[in-house]
Amino acid sequence: MTIPKIGAPVRGSKTGRPIMVALDLLGRRSTLRILWELRAQRLTFRALQEACETNSSLLNTRLAELRSLGLVAHDEGGYGLTDEGRKLSAALAPLSDWARQWKPAAG
């Protein structure tokens, strides 16, 4: 799977509109979990792998994507959200609030 780019086709969009690129990225397996686990602290690869309950190959792939898009950074303290990653986390908070109170109609 290639790294999603604005203006390039992604799942669900031939035009690559920014929202569709973001949704493609966030819909990839383990992406949201990685962002969630990094929301409050930096983690080493091993700690992040354990927290995400995923394999090293998938984690490496997702971290490479998130790093190349400027959402996650790595240094001697481990992996953590960048300023842009923290903005994304803040942008997801209202969706999380909505989901907590959501009561789908029985049907």
N, C-alpha and C positions, 0 to 999 in steps of 0.2 A: 504494500500500500504506500502511495506517495504522500508526501507532506502536503496538506491542503494549502492552496494559495489563492488569495483574492484575485478574481478575474479569470481563474482557471476552473474548468468543470470539476465539481465535487459531487458526492452522493446527493441526489435530490435537486441538483441545479446545474444546468449547462452554462449559465452565465458566471457562476462563481461570486455571487453577491456576498458581501462580508458576513451577513447573518447566516447564510447557508454554509459558508466556510467554517464559521465558528461552531455551528450545530454539527457539521460533519466531524470536526475534531473532537467535540465533547461527546459525541455518540460512539466513539471508538472504545473498544473494550479496555477498561481500567483507567482511562483518562480522568474521569471525574473522581475516581477513588484516589488517584495520585494527588490531584489538586486538593482534595479534602484532607488527606493525611499531612500535606505540607502547609495547610492553612495557618497553623499556630507555631510550627517549629521546623528547623532544618533537621533532616534525617540522613544518615548514611545509606548507602545502597542496600545493605543487608537489612537495616531497620525498616526501610521503606518497603522492601520486598516482603518482609514479614507482616507489616501493617496492611499492605494491599492484598496479601494472600495470593500472590501471583508468581509466575516463574520468571527467572532472570532474563530470558530471551525477550519475552513480551515487555517486561519492565524496561529493558535497555532500549527497545524500539520506541516505546512511548516517551521515555525521557529524552531521546534524541529528537523526536518531533517537538516536544514542548520546549526544549532548549533552543532549537533552531527557530522557533516562532517567538522567542523572547519571553516566555512565560515562566520558565524554570531556569535556575542557574546552579552551578556546582562550584564549590570551593573547598578549602580544607575542612570546613565544618559540615560538609555534606551537601545535600540538595535542598533548595528552598525556592519559594516563589520570588520572582522579580517584582518590581513595582507594577509592571503590566499584569503579572499573575495575580497580585493582590487586588488590582482593579477588577479583574475578571471574577475573582472570588466575591468581591463586594457586589458586583452586578448580578451574581447568582443568588444572593441572599434574599431578594424579594421573591424570586421563584420558589425558593425553599419555604419561605413564609406562606406563600399561597398554597403550596402542596400540603403543608401541615394542616391547614383548615379545610382543604378540598374534600368534599363529600360527593363523589360521583352518584348520579341518579341510578337507581336500580333499574336494570333493563334487561 
